[in-house]
Amino acid sequence: MAKEVKTNAMRMLDRAKISYGVINYDCVDFIDGVHVAEKTGAPVEQSFKTLVMRGKSGQYYVCVLPVAAEVDLKKAARMMEEKSLEMLHVKDINKVTGYVRGGCSPLGMKKLFPTVIHESAREYDRIYISGGRIGTTIVVAPEPLAELTGAKFADITVVA
């Protein structure tokens, strides 16, 4: 049996001795988080995506929110104490984070950026996040994830 190749996100969890699970799925190109949840059988409401933003100051920020939700840039900017935020352009994701679109994890980026996890994550014993590459999902408890990333919990989504 082949040894599983660890991602930076997994190595970070291992070093911190945080328990987690891994779900691998067949996928060559980017698919959105709702489709990943459906493909892996993960509950959509417990599946979270990682978005990277750039503030007016030039600082980068990470927002972790439910896959079916949309980030409220004004709420997120207030949380980060920025005048405004904009999504990081797809072409810059790898340069800034070390990850690719669809495989961006809040763990193991090139640098640790200020992070906010949507408050709904606290409702669950575990959440599903990107494992650090396309085709890999990590299952982890939200509190240890927040501790490891230095994240705050807050409402950063658009109200439907």
Solvent accessible surface area in square Angstrom, and as a share of the most:
residue,aa,sasa,rsa
1,M,245,1.09
2,A,96,0.75
3,K,181,0.77
4,E,75,0.34
5,V,105,0.60
6,K,73,0.31
7,T,10,0.06
8,N,78,0.40
9,A,0,0.00
10,M,0,0.00
11,R,103,0.38
12,M,35,0.16
13,L,0,0.00
14,D,62,0.32
15,R,175,0.64
16,A,44,0.34
17,K,180,0.76
18,I,30,0.15
19,S,102,0.66
20,Y,49,0.19
21,G,29,0.28
22,V,48,0.27
23,I,49,0.25
24,N,91,0.47
25,Y,31,0.12
26,D,124,0.64
27,C,32,0.19
28,V,137,0.79
29,D,103,0.53
30,F,78,0.32
31,I,58,0.30
32,D,59,0.30
33,G,21,0.20
34,V,44,0.25
35,H,98,0.44
36,V,24,0.14
37,A,1,0.01
38,E,112,0.50
39,K,112,0.47
40,T,30,0.17
41,G,65,0.63
42,A,9,0.07
43,P,47,0.30
44,V,48,0.28
45,E,99,0.44
46,Q,29,0.13
47,S,6,0.04
48,F,7,0.03
49,K,59,0.25
50,T,17,0.10
51,L,32,0.16
52,V,9,0.05
53,M,0,0.00
54,R,103,0.38
55,G,7,0.06
56,K,144,0.61
57,S,85,0.55
58,G,24,0.23
59,Q,71,0.31
60,Y,46,0.18
61,Y,16,0.06
62,V,2,0.01
63,C,0,0.00
64,V,0,0.00
65,L,0,0.00
66,P,21,0.13
67,V,14,0.08
68,A,78,0.60
69,A,25,0.19
70,E,119,0.54
71,V,16,0.09
72,D,31,0.16
73,L,71,0.35
74,K,153,0.65
75,K,41,0.18
76,A,0,0.00
77,A,4,0.03
78,R,161,0.59
79,M,54,0.24
80,M,20,0.09
81,E,159,0.71
82,E,23,0.10
83,K,176,0.74
84,S,52,0.34
85,L,12,0.06
86,E,110,0.49
87,M,90,0.40
88,L,17,0.09
89,H,109,0.49
90,V,82,0.47
91,K,154,0.65
92,D,28,0.14
93,I,23,0.12
94,N,76,0.39
95,K,136,0.58
96,V,15,0.09
97,T,1,0.00
98,G,36,0.34
99,Y,13,0.05
100,V,75,0.43
101,R,114,0.42
102,G,30,0.29
103,G,0,0.00
104,C,12,0.07
105,S,0,0.00
106,P,6,0.04
107,L,0,0.00
108,G,14,0.14
109,M,23,0.10
110,K,127,0.54
111,K,141,0.60
112,L,111,0.55
113,F,16,0.07
114,P,60,0.38
115,T,6,0.03
116,V,1,0.00
117,I,1,0.01
118,H,19,0.09
119,E,85,0.38
120,S,20,0.13
121,A,0,0.00
122,R,142,0.52
123,E,129,0.58
124,Y,51,0.19
125,D,129,0.67
126,R,126,0.46
127,I,0,0.00
128,Y,16,0.06
129,I,3,0.01
130,S,23,0.15
131,G,0,0.00
132,G,11,0.10
133,R,78,0.29
134,I,46,0.23
135,G,7,0.06
136,T,3,0.02
137,T,7,0.04
138,I,0,0.00
139,V,15,0.09
140,V,2,0.01
141,A,37,0.28
142,P,6,0.04
143,E,79,0.35
144,P,38,0.24
145,L,0,0.00
146,A,7,0.05
147,E,139,0.62
148,L,40,0.20
149,T,4,0.02
150,G,59,0.56
151,A,16,0.13
152,K,106,0.45
153,F,34,0.14
154,A,12,0.09
155,D,53,0.27
156,I,0,0.00
157,T,14,0.08
158,V,68,0.39
159,V,121,0.70
160,A,146,1.13
